[in-house]
Amino acid sequence: MWCPLSQLGPRTQLPPHPNGHLERSKYLPVPDAADKVGMALNSGLPPGVGPYYENHGYQPESLYPPQPARAPSAFSVYPAHYYPPAVPHYTVRVLTNASTPAVRTQPKSSSGTPCTSKTKKALCITFSLVTVLAGAVVASVLLWKFTESKCTVSGMECGSSGTCVSAFQWCDGILHCPSGEDENQCVRLYGPNFILQVYSPQRKSWHPVCRDDWSESYGKAACQDMGYRNSFYSSQGIADDSGATSFMKLNLSASHSDLYQKLYHSDVCSSKTVVSLRCIECGVNRKMGRQSRIVGGASAAPGDWPWQVSLHVQNVHVCGGSIITPEWVVTAAHCVEEPLSHPRYWTAFAGTLRQSSMFYGDGYRVEKVISHPDYDSKTKNNDVALMKLQTPLPFNDRVKPVCLPNPGMMLEPKQPCWISGWGATSEKGKTSDLLNAAMVPLIEPVLCNSRYVYNSLITPSMFCAGYLQGNVDSCQGDSGGPLVTLKNSVWWLIGETSWGSGCAKANRPGVYGNVTVFTDWIHRQMRANS
């Protein structure tokens, strides 16, 4: 997982070879391979810094006892010991000479053509009509099925017309539904105090909701619109710290039952407080006062990081993830690249510190895997994915959600953050049996993008955390796992482990998916797939 002080290690997964030996992952091509990413990494960098690696998990050689032999199955089984490929992964392109396909003629039948006699013609016509009618029936059934369920595929349904609108078109300032439902029900939570804001299509801006005449029933409706199905924690009034000069206010005399139809713009808020809404009790761990114990890397105790999950493929830890609701887990998109994109391969384990205990325990099967549509497997841009579990997790002292970062969260340039996972603790080492954690500060993007660090490879959907001198870092097996920070006594998921060069090397800090830019996308997917 995280490399403790004075320990170094490569960041890629090292998948086991079929004969049981570890196999090196692929390196980036050398600069003359003419790949921009490879050139950016290998040009202008100090010698000996190592190639570009990706954080992945891999199977330790002797962590689990051997499984008994099984009879061959009639069904195709996912290949054992398969992991996401090392990235960047390039396919060699070989130019071949153009060739003309051979033309083969069908030999003429010596028995004559069918349907020559009157009787045969009648039979052929009847058979053709029956075939056409049967095809029409099948096509009608398929069309009905497609029409009935098309919104489950393409997004959400406009209530007034039944039109399907993509989840990415809701709250984008453009009316896609005939009656504008896609722009009327747009809510978000702002800042570390969870201030409820509603989007105004007319003014094309977000406004806090005045606490006047507010009730919890409205809070529950707003939570549902953010994808928190049947989830509501608290609703209270607090002073507005967003600097708003205009508010959304409830009109109780309005005949509409819909929350958004009752809201109107007002420059006055009599209570001088706005709604602070918590849809789920998140970001709380059992031992808030013991965080100094993990600085530099140390084993976690029960309840320290209750949102951490281990994601397995065929009883093998492959990636980490973070619980955000009883049904939803955030991880990295590179963990679920083809052929691991199907949910049937995945099982999530929560509330357990030891991998060896998970081998004998029951995990939670995954129902859906949703990768960010703009994920780039070469650059790792938008490296985020969601997993929806088939059955909800029961929350307790050891299993709790972490909070998604709200827009308006202000972080310090060197904000202290914590990382956790079961990755390797030494160079070319094995996956850790016990969950480990370490503190790493954020690194400013300008510094991380400098020529001597990552040479302009860090996009706005990424950020770096760690130490430029090395020593503490994420490692293979930590991909998709959480990077959290403590603010306002709440733990926030601001990053998930994405990639890096080596483990704990100087000028090669860990790179994390920037969850702060994905929060809106996550809520939309939760709402569309609830």
N, C-alpha and C positions, 0 to 999 in steps of 0.2 A: 504494500500500500504506500504509505508515505515513507520517504527515506529519512531515517533519523540522522542526527548529526554525525558527520564523518563517514557516511555511507553513500556510495554512488551506485547508480544502476541504470540500464537502458530503459526507456519508457515504452517501447513496443511490447506487445504481447509476444511471447515466444511459444508458439503452439507446439505441442509435442509431436514428434515424428511418429508415423505408424508403428515403428519398431520400439517406441518408448523413449527415445532420446529427444532432447530439445533441439529445435531447429531454428536457425537464425532467421529473422524477418528480413524482408527485402529492403534495400537501401534506395535512396533517391538516385536517379541516374546522374552521372557526372555532368558538369556543365555543358560539354559538347553534345549532350543528348537533346539540346535545344528546348528544354522545358523551362518555362519561366519560373515556376515555383522552385524547381531544383536549382536554377541559377541564382535565384534570390537567396536561397539558403547557403549555397556553397561559395558565392562570390563575396569578396570583401570581408570574410570572417576569419578569425584567428585559426591557425592550423590545429588539428587535433580535437576540434569541438565535437566531432561526431556527426553522423548523418541525421536526417529528419526522421523522427519516430512518432508513433501514435500510441496513446495509452490504451492498452487492452489487458484483459485478464487471460490467464492460461492455466492449464491443469497441472498442479504439482505432481511430481512423480510418485510420491509415497504418502500423500496426505490421507487418502481414503483407502480402506481395505478393498481388495479385489472383489468384483462382483461375480456371482456364480454364472456359469455359462447358460445361455438361453437358446431355446430352439429357434431356428430361423423363422421369421415372420413372412406371411404372404404379402404383407404390405411393405411399401418402401419406407425405410426408417431413415431419419435424418442422420447423416454421417457423424459418427462419434468423433469427439475431439475437434469439432470444427469451431473456428472463431472468426470474427471479422478480419478481413485481410489487412496486412500492414499498409498504411497509406502514407504518401501517395503511392498508388499502384498503377502501373502503366502497362498497356498492352502493346507488344511489338507489332508494328504495322509493316507488313511485307508486301511490296508491290509485285503483282503478277502480270504476265503478258495477257492482253485481251485475247479471249478465245471465242470462237463462234460455236454455240451449242449445236450438237449433232441433231439433225432432223430425222426422226424415225417415222416411216410411213406404216400405217396399219394395213396389213395384208387383207385383201378382199376375201370375204367369206364365200366358200364354194357352195353353201347350202341355200343361197339366195337371200334376199332382203326380207325382213319380217313384215307382217301386216299386208300381205299381197292379196289374199283371198278376201271375199266380202265378210265371211265369218270372223276371220282374224282382224280385219279392219274394225268391225263392230266391237270386238273384245278390246282392241287397243284403245279405241276412243273411250270406252267405258272406264277402262283402267286409268287412262289419263285424267278423265274428269274426277274420278274418286281421289286420285293423288293430289290434284289441284285443290279440291275441297278440303281434304285433310290438311294440306299445307296451310290453307287459309285459316282453318280453325286453330292450328298450332300457333300461327303467327298472331292471331287475335288474342289468344291466351297469353302469349309472351308479351305482347304490347300492353295488355291490361296489367300484367304483373309489373312491367317496367314503369308504367304510368303511376301505378299505385305506390311504388316504393322509390321513385326517382329522387325524392327529396332526402331520403336517407343516404343517398350517394352524393348528391350535388350540394347539399347544404341544408338550409332551413326554408320552411314554407311561409309565403305571405298569406296571412290569415284571410284577407279579403278576396283573393282570387285563386289561391292554390298554386300560384307561381313559385317556382323554386329559385332561391337566390343563394349563391355561394356564401359560405361563412366568411370569406375574405371581403365581401362587399357590404357587410353590415357595419354601420357606424363609420362609413368612409366619407360622409358628407354628400353623397350622391343618392338620389331616390331611385331605388331599383324595384321596390314593390309599388304597385299601382296606388296604394293609399299611404305609402311612405312608412310602413311598419319597420322596415330595416333601419330607419333613422330615428324613430321615435323611442324605441326601447334600448337606449344606449346608456349604460351606467359604468362607472369605474370607481375604484377606491384610490385616493390620492394621499401620498406622503406617509410618513411613519405613524401618523395618528388615524389612518384609515378613514379619511374624510370622504363621504359619499358625494360624488359629482355626477351630473347628468349632462349629456351632450345636447346642445341646441343646434339643430340643422339650420335654423334661420340665422343665427348669429355665428354659426360655424366655430363654436367654442364650448368649453366645459365650464359648468357653474356648480358651486356647492349647494346642497339642499339645506334650506333653513329648517331649524328644529321646531319651529312653530307648528303646532297641531300634528306633529309626527306621531306615528304609532308603530309598534313592532310588526304589524301585519304588512305595512309597506316595506319594512326592512326585509322581511322574508321574500316578498315579491322581487325586490332588487337583487337579493342573493341568487334566486333562481335564474334571473337573467344573466348572471355572471357564471352560470354553470354549476353552482352549488346546489345540486338537487336535494331537496329535503334537509338542507343544512342552514342553521342560523344559530349564532352565538349571543350577540349582544348589539344593542343600538342605544346610543346615548348622545347627549349634546356636549360639544366642546367648542372652545374659541377657535375661530377660523385662522389658520396660519398661512393660507395660500395667497393672501393679498387680494381676494376677490372684491369687486365693487358691485357685482350683480349676483343675485341668488335665484334659485328655483324654489318656489314656495307652493304649498298645498292650498288648493281652493276647495274647501269642504262642501261648498254649496253646488259644486259641479255635479251633474247627474251621472257622469261617467264612473264606472266601477274600476276602470284601469288606472293604475298609479300615474302613468305618464300623461294621461289626459287631464288629470287633476292638477298638474304642475304648471305654473306660469312664472314669467320673469318678474322680479321685484328688486328694486334698489334698496329696499328696507327689510330688515329682519328684526322683528320686535324683541325676540329672546336674545339677540346678539350671539347666538350659538348655532353651529351647524351640526349635521348628523355625522357621527362617527359610527361606522357600521363594521361589525366583525361577523363574517359569515361562518367562520369555523375557528375554534380555539387552536391556534397554530403558534409555532415558534417558542414553545415552552418545553424546557427539559427539566429533569427532576433535580439536578444538582447545579444550580446556576452559579454557586459561589466557588466551584472547584476548577475553574478553567485554567489556572496557572499550571496545573499538573500536566497539561498536554503540550506545553511549549517545547519545541524541539523534537516532538514525536514520542508518543507513549501509547500503551494499550488503553482502550476505552473500558469504562465500567458500565454496568447495566444502567440504562436510562440517560447516559450522557448525550447520545446522538440518536434519539428515538425515531427520527425520520429516515435513517439510513436503511436501504434495502440491498440485498444481494440478488442479482439477476442471473439465473442459471439456465444453461442449455444442456439437457441430458445429465443432470447431476453435477455439472461443472460450473463454477463461478466464472462468468464471462465479463460482466460489467456491474457497476454500482448504479444506484438510483435514489431518488428522494420522494418521500410520501408528501403529497399536497392535499389530498382528500382521502377518505376511506377507499375510493375506487381508482384514484389516479396517481401515477408515478411519473416523475420527470427523469429522463436520462439523455444520453447523447445519440444523435442520429447515426453516427458512424458505427454504433453498437448494433444497429438493426438494419444495416445495409443488406442487400441481397447476398446470399439466400436466407438471411436471418430475419427477413421482414415479416414473416408470417407469425401470428401470435401463438400458434400451437407449439412452437419450439421453446417458449419461455415460461419460466416459473420464478416467482418473486418470493423471497424469504425476508421476514421482518421480525424485529425484536430478539434476534439471536446474534450473539457476538462471535461464536465459533463456526467456521465452515464445517468442521467435522461433525458438529451437532446438526447442521442442516441436512447432511447426507441421510440422516435417519428420520428427519422431521417431514412434516407435510407443508409444502409451499402453496402459494396462491397462483392459480393458472391465469394467464393473460388472455383477455377477450379481444382487445384491439391494439394495434401498433400504428401510431400516427407520426410520421416524420415531417419535419418542416418542408414545405414544398420547394423552398429555395435553397435547400441544403446542397452544398458543393463538396463532393467527396475528395476532390483534389486540394482545394484550399481550406477545407473545413469551415467555410463560411456558413452561418446559420446551423450550427451543429447541435440541434436539439430535437428531441422526440418525446412522445407521450405514450404511456402504456395504460390501458384501462383493464382493471382486474375483473375476472368473472364474478367474484364474490367480494364484498367490502371487507376491509381489514377491521378487526375489533380493536379500538384504541384502549390503551392502558398506560402504565408508567413506562413501558419499554417500547411502545408503538404509538407515535404521535406525528402529526403533520408539521412541516416547516412552512413558514409564510412566504408566499410569492412576493417579490418586491413591487411596491406600488410606484407608478410614475410620480415624480416629485421627490424621490428619495435622494437626499444629498449625502454622498460618501466622501470621506477625506481622501486626499491623494495617496496616503499610505494606510488606508483603513485596515485594521487588523481583521483577518478572516481565519476560519478554521476549515481544514479539509479532513476527510475521513474515508476509510476504505480498507479493503483486504489485499491491496496490491503488494508487490515485492518490496522488501526492506533492504535489499542489497543488489549490487550489480549482477545481472543474470540470475538473480535469486528466484526462489519459489514464492507462490502466493502465500500470504500470511494466513495462518489459521485463525488468528484473533484480530478483531477489528482494531485498527490503530487510527490515531488522529494527530494533527500538528497545526500550529499556528503559522500562517504566512500572510504578510502584508500585501496590499495591492501595489502594483507598479504602474506608474503613469504611462499611458499609451505612447506618448512621444518618446519616452526613454526606451520602452520595450520595442518600438519600431525603429530604433536607431540602427545604424549600419553594423555595429558590433554586437547587437543582440539578435533581433529577428528581421532586420532589414526590410521593413515595410510589409511584412506578411500579416500583421495584426489589423483586422478590419473592425468596424464599429460593433460587430456582433461577437467580438472576442475581447478579452482583457487578460493581462498577465498578473500573476501573484507569486510571491516567493522572494528569494534573496539572490541578487546578482552574484554574490560570492559563492552561491551554491549551498550545500549542506542539508537543506530541508526542501522537500519537493514531493510531488506525486510521482507514481511509478506505474509499471505495467500492472494491470488488474484494477486500476482506479477509474477507468473511463466511465463517464456518465454519473459518477458520484458527486456529492454535494460540496460546494464551497459556500459557507455561510458566514454571516457577520451578525454581531449583537448590536442592536440600536433600539433605544427606547424600551429596554428590557425585553425585547422580542428578537428571536432568531429569524433571519431572512435568508432565503436561498437566492444569492446574487450570481452564482455561477455553477456550472457543472463541468467536470474534467473532460477536456477535449484532446489536446495534443501537446507535444513538446519535443525537445531534442535531448536525448539522454535522460538521466535521472540525477537531479541535484548537482548539475554541472554549472560551473561559473558562466555567467552571461546566457544561460539557457533556462530561464524560469518556466514554470508550468503555464500553459495557455488554457483558458476556460471559456466556455460558451457564456455570453453575456445575457443572463436570464432577464435582466432589467429591460431589455428590448424585446423579449419574447412574451412578457406577461399578458399583453392583449391577445396575442395569438393563442396562448394557452387557454385563456378564458373562453375564447370563441370556439375552440375545439371541444372543451368541456360542455359548452351550451349546445353545440350541434350534435354531440354524441351522447347526450344524457339519456 
